[in-house]
Amino acid sequence: MTDTANAYAITGFDYEAEGEMALVKYADGAASTLTLDEDCVFIGIDDSAKTGVEGDMSAVSLAQQDQYGNYYANAYVMTDGSGKILAVIFDNDKLDMADGGLALKAKAVTCNITSENVTNGENNKTVTVTASPTTAKLGEKVTLTATLNKAIAGKDTTVVVSVDQGVGSLTITIPKGQKSATATFTMPSEAVTVGFTSASVPQ
């Protein structure tokens, strides 16, 4: 039942039997307003402790917001085929999600850096940079991995990339004798593009 596909932020509720509940979906930030089934069940949980007790609608709190006005998912909501709410499993803090639990759409991380030359006399040495994940929500960590086509003995390789949307320049240092290394950045609110600046070794 507590699948992330059923995770929502409760943004409005009239606290009436067969009343209406305003929701924002955790997976994609889509907003909707649904009606409670006459037999709707409410269960309060402490999601971090994985415990729950049956509650009632009066105990439901509206979702918290971050500094940008985005909502944190705070409930799992089960519906029938017609869209009526059958059960609400709610946490009065927020759900324990690895990415922080913001109910909004993940944005693209575009990184098309392939076979860029390493300068300073390293003939036929190239570097490729990849991003993981390739879509991310605000505040989520994105890892960039720089990989050489062949390790360079005796010298560290410095790879510099730029990330737009205010993230800035990042340096990835590949230790001598190794083929790859990583750096991370925190995803901003909009889609980002990672651009290549340079790859070099000391002369």
C-alpha positions as CSV (number, residue, x, y, z in Angstrom):
1,M,0.0,0.0,0.0
2,T,2.8,2.4,0.9
3,D,4.2,2.5,-2.6
4,T,5.7,5.9,-3.7
5,A,3.2,5.9,-6.6
6,N,0.5,6.5,-3.9
7,A,2.5,9.2,-2.1
8,Y,1.0,12.7,-1.9
9,A,1.2,16.0,-0.1
10,I,-2.2,16.9,1.5
11,T,-2.5,20.6,0.7
12,G,-6.2,21.1,1.6
13,F,-8.9,19.3,3.5
14,D,-12.4,20.2,4.6
15,Y,-12.5,17.6,7.4
16,E,-16.0,16.4,6.4
17,A,-17.4,12.9,5.9
18,E,-17.3,12.3,2.1
19,G,-15.6,15.6,1.9
20,E,-12.8,16.8,-0.4
21,M,-9.1,16.6,-0.1
22,A,-6.6,18.6,-2.2
23,L,-3.5,16.7,-3.1
24,V,-0.1,17.2,-4.9
25,K,1.4,14.0,-6.2
26,Y,5.0,13.1,-5.0
27,A,6.0,11.5,-8.3
28,D,5.3,14.5,-10.6
29,G,3.8,17.4,-8.7
30,A,0.4,17.0,-10.3
31,A,-2.4,18.7,-8.3
32,S,-5.9,17.2,-7.9
33,T,-8.9,17.3,-5.6
34,L,-10.6,14.0,-4.7
35,T,-13.6,13.0,-2.7
36,L,-13.6,10.7,0.4
37,D,-15.4,7.4,0.1
38,E,-18.1,7.1,2.8
39,D,-16.0,4.3,4.4
40,C,-12.7,6.0,4.0
41,V,-10.1,4.8,6.6
42,F,-7.5,7.0,8.2
43,I,-4.3,5.6,9.7
44,G,-1.6,7.8,11.4
45,I,2.0,6.7,11.1
46,D,5.5,7.6,12.1
47,D,7.0,6.7,8.7
48,S,10.7,6.9,9.9
49,A,9.8,4.3,12.6
50,K,7.6,2.3,10.3
51,T,4.8,2.2,12.8
52,G,1.1,3.1,12.6
53,V,-2.1,3.3,14.5
54,E,-5.7,3.8,13.3
55,G,-6.7,7.4,13.6
56,D,-9.4,9.7,12.4
57,M,-9.6,12.6,10.0
58,S,-9.3,15.2,12.7
59,A,-5.6,14.2,13.2
60,V,-4.6,14.9,9.6
61,S,-2.3,17.8,9.1
62,L,-1.6,19.7,5.9
63,A,1.7,19.2,4.2
64,Q,4.7,21.3,5.2
65,Q,6.4,23.5,2.6
66,D,10.0,24.4,1.8
67,Q,11.3,27.9,1.3
68,Y,10.2,27.9,-2.3
69,G,6.6,26.9,-1.5
70,N,7.0,23.3,-2.7
71,Y,5.1,20.7,-0.6
72,Y,6.6,17.7,1.2
73,A,4.7,14.4,0.7
74,N,3.0,13.5,4.0
75,A,0.5,10.7,3.1
76,Y,-0.1,7.6,1.1
77,V,-3.6,7.9,-0.5
78,M,-5.4,4.9,-1.9
79,T,-8.3,5.4,-4.4
80,D,-10.9,3.2,-6.2
81,G,-11.3,3.1,-9.9
82,S,-13.5,6.2,-9.9
83,G,-11.0,8.3,-8.0
84,K,-12.7,8.2,-4.6
85,I,-10.3,8.0,-1.6
86,L,-10.6,4.7,0.2
87,A,-7.7,5.1,2.7
88,V,-5.3,7.8,3.9
89,I,-2.1,6.8,5.6
90,F,-0.7,10.0,7.0
91,D,2.4,11.3,8.7
92,N,2.0,14.6,10.5
93,D,5.7,15.4,9.8
94,K,6.6,14.1,6.3
95,L,7.2,10.8,4.6
96,D,10.7,9.3,4.9
97,M,11.9,9.6,1.3
98,A,15.5,9.3,0.2
99,D,15.3,12.5,-1.9
100,G,13.6,14.5,0.9
101,G,10.1,13.9,-0.2
102,L,9.2,17.0,-2.2
103,A,6.1,16.5,-4.2
104,L,7.2,17.9,-7.6
105,K,8.4,16.9,-11.0
106,A,12.0,15.8,-11.4
107,K,13.9,17.9,-14.0
108,A,16.4,16.8,-16.6
109,V,20.2,16.7,-16.1
110,T,21.7,16.9,-19.6
111,C,25.3,15.9,-19.8
112,N,26.7,15.1,-23.3
113,I,30.4,15.2,-22.7
114,T,32.1,12.5,-24.7
115,S,35.7,11.9,-25.8
116,E,37.1,15.4,-25.0
117,N,40.8,15.6,-25.3
118,V,43.2,15.8,-22.3
119,T,45.7,18.6,-22.9
120,N,49.4,19.1,-22.0
121,G,51.0,16.5,-24.1
122,E,48.7,13.5,-23.3
123,N,48.2,12.3,-26.9
124,N,45.2,10.1,-27.5
125,K,43.9,10.5,-24.0
126,T,40.2,11.5,-23.8
127,V,37.6,12.0,-21.1
128,T,33.9,11.3,-20.9
129,V,31.6,12.8,-18.2
130,T,28.3,11.2,-17.3
131,A,25.5,12.2,-14.8
132,S,23.5,10.1,-12.4
133,P,20.6,10.3,-12.1
134,T,19.6,11.9,-15.4
135,T,16.5,13.4,-13.8
136,A,16.4,14.9,-10.3
137,K,14.2,16.8,-7.9
138,L,15.2,20.1,-6.2
139,G,17.7,19.3,-3.4
140,E,18.6,15.9,-4.7
141,K,22.3,15.0,-5.1
142,V,23.6,14.5,-8.7
143,T,26.8,12.6,-9.2
144,L,29.1,13.4,-12.2
145,T,31.6,10.8,-13.2
146,A,34.6,11.6,-15.3
147,T,36.2,8.6,-17.0
148,L,39.4,8.5,-19.0
149,N,39.8,6.1,-22.0
150,K,43.1,5.1,-20.5
151,A,44.6,5.7,-17.1
152,I,47.5,8.2,-16.9
153,A,50.4,7.1,-14.8
154,G,52.3,9.5,-12.6
155,K,49.9,12.5,-13.0
156,D,46.5,13.5,-11.7
157,T,44.0,14.6,-14.3
158,T,41.9,17.7,-13.6
159,V,38.6,17.8,-15.3
160,V,36.6,21.0,-15.1
161,V,32.9,21.2,-16.0
162,S,30.2,23.9,-15.7
163,V,26.6,23.5,-14.6
164,D,24.1,26.2,-15.4
165,Q,21.2,27.4,-13.3
166,G,23.6,28.9,-10.8
167,V,25.4,25.8,-9.8
168,G,28.7,26.9,-11.3
169,S,32.0,25.3,-12.0
170,L,33.0,21.8,-10.7
171,T,36.4,20.2,-10.6
172,I,36.8,16.4,-10.8
173,T,40.3,15.2,-10.0
174,I,41.2,11.7,-11.4
175,P,44.1,10.3,-9.3
176,K,47.2,9.2,-11.2
177,G,46.9,5.6,-12.4
178,Q,43.2,5.6,-12.1
179,K,40.5,5.9,-14.8
180,S,37.7,7.7,-13.1
181,A,36.6,10.0,-10.3
182,T,33.4,11.7,-9.2
183,A,32.0,15.0,-8.0
184,T,28.5,15.9,-6.8
185,F,26.2,18.9,-6.9
186,T,22.7,19.7,-5.5
187,M,20.0,19.9,-8.0
188,P,18.4,23.4,-8.4
189,S,14.7,23.9,-9.1
190,E,15.1,23.9,-12.9
191,A,16.6,21.5,-15.5
192,V,20.4,21.8,-15.9
193,T,23.0,21.3,-18.6
194,V,26.5,20.2,-17.8
195,G,29.2,21.6,-20.1
196,F,32.8,20.8,-20.7
197,T,35.5,23.3,-19.8
198,S,38.8,21.5,-19.8
199,A,40.8,18.4,-19.0
200,S,44.5,18.6,-18.2
201,V,47.5,17.2,-16.4
202,P,50.4,19.1,-15.0
203,Q,53.2,19.8,-17.5
